[in-house]
Amino acid sequence: MVTRVKRVSGIPMKGLTAPEKYRQAFQAALSWSVMTPPEKRLRWVLEFAAEDLDALAPDERAERAARLAWFMWPDSSSSPKALSMPDAVLRRVHAEINRGLHVVLGEQRNEEWYVPGPARMAFYRASPRFKTGPKGAETAPKRTRFSFRWDWGDNQEGAVLAGIIHLLHEAGSRLRGCKECGRAFLAVKRQIYCREECSQRNRNRAKQ
């Protein structure tokens, strides 16, 4: 049985136009993104990956898309404020998360998950060349700040996946694949089964 991810907002969508529905979902997703710690955000991603998108109503898929937009890699030039996620992109992100988790949590060590990359990277100076002293003389600043950003262009899918991979990387050894069903989960201590049902199935086979 697949676990259903909770609704983003719980706000009634009936009677709203498509733009109004997106704004409702977008605002709720923004609040959730700001208030939710990284571990819970990652747990949501893993639950989302286990969902059957065809079993969700269009409004529910729109809510998932609104949340995913806030997973964008923070240094990307794309912004969730200006982008809605079409259903086709949502489905591609869902499929790619599952494919990638299968790769990195499989039997083969050092298998690499390649995702659609940025179009280019921009490196720039973020501080002025000179500063003006109290007598009007120009001097070099004590510290010159340089920075960079990824330019994803129209590649919304890649920007979202990059943010998700960052969370997966931070999870470290807690990210595991269930020994019974293969589903990805965040483990507690030496946990090897994602749910009690999987653990019970294993015990039942041992009894037989």
Residue pairs with C-beta under 8 A, 6 or more apart in sequence:
1 197
2 50
2 51
2 52
2 55
3 47
3 50
3 51
4 51
5 44
5 47
5 48
5 51
5 64
7 60
7 63
8 25
8 28
8 29
8 32
8 63
8 64
8 66
8 67
9 24
9 25
9 27
9 28
9 29
9 63
11 24
11 28
13 21
13 24
13 59
16 24
21 59
21 62
22 62
22 66
22 84
25 59
25 62
25 63
25 65
25 66
26 66
26 69
26 80
26 84
28 63
28 66
29 63
29 66
29 67
29 69
29 70
30 70
30 80
32 67
32 70
33 41
33 67
33 70
36 44
38 167
38 170
39 171
39 186
41 71
41 167
42 167
42 168
42 170
42 171
42 186
43 186
44 67
45 71
45 97
45 164
45 167
46 101
46 183
46 184
46 185
46 186
48 64
48 68
48 94
48 97
49 94
49 97
49 98
49 101
49 184
50 183
51 64
51 94
53 61
53 90
53 91
53 94
56 64
58 87
61 87
61 90
64 90
65 84
65 85
65 86
65 87
65 89
65 90
66 84
66 85
68 85
68 90
68 93
68 160
69 80
69 83
69 84
69 85
69 156
69 160
70 80
71 160
71 163
71 164
71 167
72 78
72 79
72 80
72 156
72 159
72 160
72 162
72 163
73 150
73 152
73 159
73 160
73 162
73 163
73 166
74 163
75 148
75 149
75 150
76 118
76 149
76 150
76 151
76 152
76 159
76 162
77 122
77 149
77 150
77 151
77 152
77 153
78 152
78 153
78 155
78 156
78 159
83 156
85 93
85 156
85 160
89 156
89 157
92 157
93 157
93 160
93 161
96 115
96 157
96 161
97 161
97 164
99 113
100 113
100 115
100 161
100 165
101 177
101 184
102 182
103 111
103 112
103 113
104 111
104 113
104 168
105 175
105 176
105 177
105 182
105 184
106 177
113 165
115 158
115 161
115 162
115 165
116 155
116 157
116 158
116 161
117 155
117 158
118 150
118 151
118 152
118 153
118 155
118 158
118 159
118 162
119 151
119 152
119 153
119 155
120 150
120 151
121 148
121 149
121 150
121 151
122 148
122 149
122 150
122 151
123 146
123 147
123 148
124 146
124 147
124 148
124 149
125 144
125 145
125 146
126 145
126 146
126 147
127 141
127 143
127 144
127 145
128 141
130 138
130 139
130 140
130 141
131 138
131 139
131 140
131 141
132 138
132 139
133 139
150 159
150 162
152 158
152 159
168 175
171 186
173 187
174 186
174 187
175 184
175 185
175 186
175 187
176 184
176 185
176 186
176 187
176 191
176 192
177 183
177 184
177 185
178 184
178 185
178 192
178 193
178 194
178 195
178 198
179 192
179 193
179 198
179 202
180 193
180 194
180 198
180 199
180 201
180 202
181 194
181 198
183 194
183 198
184 194
185 191
185 194
193 199
193 202
